[in-house]
Every structure is written in C-alpha cells, then in structure tokens.
Amino acid sequence: MKKRIVIPTVAAVAALGIGGGVWATAANASDVTGADRDRVASAATQAVGGGEAVEVETSDDQGEAYEVEVRKPDGTEVDVALDKDLKVLSQAADAPDGTDADDRALTDAERTSAEQAAIAAVGAGSTVADVEADGDGFEVEVVGADKKEWDVDLDAGFKVLSKTEDN
C-alpha cells in the first residue's frame, strides 16, 4: 500500500521540479540576445562611461528601440534608451534606493490635475490606472471606455505632449 502512494508522489514531485525548471529558464520575450545584445549593450555602456549592461530589452515606447540597464563600476545604475540606430535618446540614473530618480511621491493636486488632463485626452468614460512623475512632467496610464490602454505624457503644466495606444 505504501508503494502505491510513494511512487505516484515521487513522480508528481519530479514532474513539478522539471516543470518549475522550464518556467525558470524561459527568457523574457522582450530580452535582446546574442550579437544584437552585445551591440546594444556596448552602445549603452559607452554612453554612460563604462560599466556592465545587466538588462537589455526591446522597448515598447514610441521612438525607442531598446532599453538598457547599465551598472557602473561604482555600483550606481543608469537606464539608457536607444533608437534603432543606437543613438542615445535618454539616460536616467537610479536613485541610491534603486528606484528611478524621477520616481517621487506626487502631491494630491498633481495627481488630480494629471488624471483630469489624461482623461480629457483619452475621452469620457476612461479611467486612470497609474500616474507617475516622469522627468519634468507626468506619465499617466489610462484605460479608455472601449477598454483600450493608453499612455499619456504630460508636461509640468499638465499639457498633453503625447497620447500613445499601449499594445
């Protein structure tokens, strides 16, 4: 009787272990690999004055082709955005606590104004999913009444700079 329970249990545990390994080794679909990774990583590390590219991904932001996280020799990290020709579009140093330097707590007034501007840009019946500080402005994620998702970029005065459907 014990053999009937033990053998199926061992088989189930082994199957779970193998399945877990498959999940752990699956690469992120947006990761850049091989020679392309080397080329993109080199451009990003050169732009920040050296270091190691710890993450290289394709970007879903309009106008950007790649996003690279570079760890500099002093341990600080810099996020670098590159276009398809490997031209640097932006660099943002992470704060010492590991968050983006642009990430900061918004005041209630900022959040309310950003939400109102983004909803006006997307249309009535839309809802705000997220609001973040982004450099000198704000980035707002909005779900339209038709359930399409939008990224709305605002300047510091809450003027709409761009509205992009998020795929």
C-alpha positions in Angstrom: 0.0 0.0 0.0 2.8 2.4 0.8 4.5 1.8 -2.6 1.3 2.8 -4.4 1.3 6.2 -2.6 5.1 6.8 -2.7 5.7 6.1 -6.4 3.0 8.5 -7.7 4.1 11.1 -5.2 7.7 10.9 -6.3 6.6 11.1 -9.9 4.5 14.2 -9.2 7.3 15.9 -7.4 9.7 15.1 -10.2 7.3 16.5 -12.8 6.8 19.6 -10.8 10.5 20.0 -10.4 11.0 19.7 -14.2 8.1 22.0 -14.9 9.5 24.5 -12.5 12.8 24.4 -14.3 11.2 25.1 -17.6 9.4 28.2 -16.1 12.7 29.4 -14.5 14.7 29.2 -17.7 12.2 30.8 -20.1 13.5 34.1 -21.3 11.5 37.3 -21.2 10.1 37.8 -24.8 11.5 41.4 -24.8 15.0 40.4 -23.9 17.6 41.1 -26.6 20.1 38.2 -27.1 23.2 37.2 -29.0 25.1 39.6 -31.2 22.3 42.2 -31.1 22.5 42.2 -27.3 26.3 42.7 -27.4 26.0 45.6 -29.9 23.2 47.4 -28.0 24.9 46.8 -24.6 28.2 48.2 -25.9 26.5 51.4 -27.2 24.7 51.9 -23.8 27.8 51.3 -21.6 29.8 53.6 -23.8 27.2 56.3 -23.4 27.4 56.2 -19.6 31.2 56.0 -19.5 31.6 52.2 -18.8 30.0 49.5 -16.7 28.1 46.4 -17.4 24.7 46.0 -19.2 22.7 44.0 -16.7 19.4 44.1 -18.8 18.9 44.7 -22.5 15.3 44.8 -23.8 13.4 45.9 -26.8 11.3 48.9 -25.9 7.5 49.4 -26.4 7.8 53.2 -26.1 7.3 55.1 -29.3 10.5 56.2 -30.9 12.6 53.9 -28.8 14.0 50.6 -29.9 16.0 49.5 -26.8 16.1 50.0 -23.1 19.3 49.1 -21.3 20.1 49.0 -17.6 23.8 49.6 -17.0 25.5 49.1 -13.7 28.5 51.4 -13.5 31.7 50.4 -11.7 30.7 52.5 -8.6 27.5 50.4 -8.3 25.1 53.0 -9.5 22.7 52.1 -12.3 21.6 54.1 -15.3 18.7 53.4 -17.6 19.5 54.2 -21.2 17.0 54.4 -24.1 18.3 54.0 -27.6 16.8 54.3 -31.0 17.1 51.7 -33.8 20.4 53.3 -34.9 21.7 53.0 -31.3 21.6 56.8 -30.8 21.0 57.6 -27.1 17.6 59.1 -26.6 17.8 59.4 -22.8 19.7 58.4 -19.7 18.2 58.3 -16.2 20.2 57.4 -13.1 18.6 55.3 -10.5 18.4 56.8 -7.0 20.5 55.1 -4.3 17.5 53.1 -3.1 17.2 51.5 -6.5 14.2 53.5 -7.7 14.3 55.7 -10.8 15.4 59.3 -9.9 12.1 60.5 -11.5 10.0 58.4 -9.2 8.7 60.7 -6.4 5.6 61.0 -4.4 3.0 63.1 -6.2 1.0 65.7 -4.3 -2.7 65.3 -4.3 -3.0 68.3 -6.6 -0.5 67.0 -9.1 -2.2 63.6 -9.2 -5.7 65.1 -9.6 -4.5 67.5 -12.4 -2.7 64.8 -14.2 -5.7 62.4 -14.0 -8.0 65.1 -15.3 -5.7 66.1 -18.2 -5.2 62.4 -19.2 -8.9 61.6 -19.1 -9.7 64.6 -21.2 -7.1 63.4 -23.8 -8.5 59.8 -23.9 -12.2 60.6 -23.6 -15.2 60.4 -21.3 -15.7 57.2 -19.5 -12.0 56.4 -19.3 -10.3 55.6 -16.0 -6.7 56.2 -14.8 -4.7 53.1 -13.9 -1.5 54.8 -12.8 0.2 58.2 -12.6 3.9 58.7 -12.2 6.3 61.6 -12.2 8.4 61.5 -15.4 11.3 63.9 -15.6 9.8 67.4 -15.8 6.3 66.0 -16.3 4.0 63.1 -15.8 3.2 59.7 -17.4 -0.4 58.5 -17.0 -1.7 55.1 -17.9 -5.4 55.3 -18.9 -8.0 52.7 -19.8 -10.5 54.1 -22.3 -14.2 53.4 -22.2 -13.6 50.9 -25.1 -11.0 49.1 -22.9 -8.0 50.2 -25.0 -5.0 51.2 -22.9 -3.2 54.5 -23.4 0.0 56.1 -22.2 -0.4 59.9 -21.9 2.7 62.0 -21.4 2.1 65.4 -19.8 4.5 68.3 -19.3 4.9 70.0 -15.9 1.9 72.3 -16.6 -0.3 69.2 -17.4 -0.3 69.9 -21.2 -0.6 66.7 -23.2 2.7 66.0 -25.0 1.7 62.6 -26.5 -1.0 60.0 -26.3 0.0 56.5 -27.4 -2.1 53.4 -27.5 -0.4 50.7 -25.4 -0.2 47.4 -27.2 
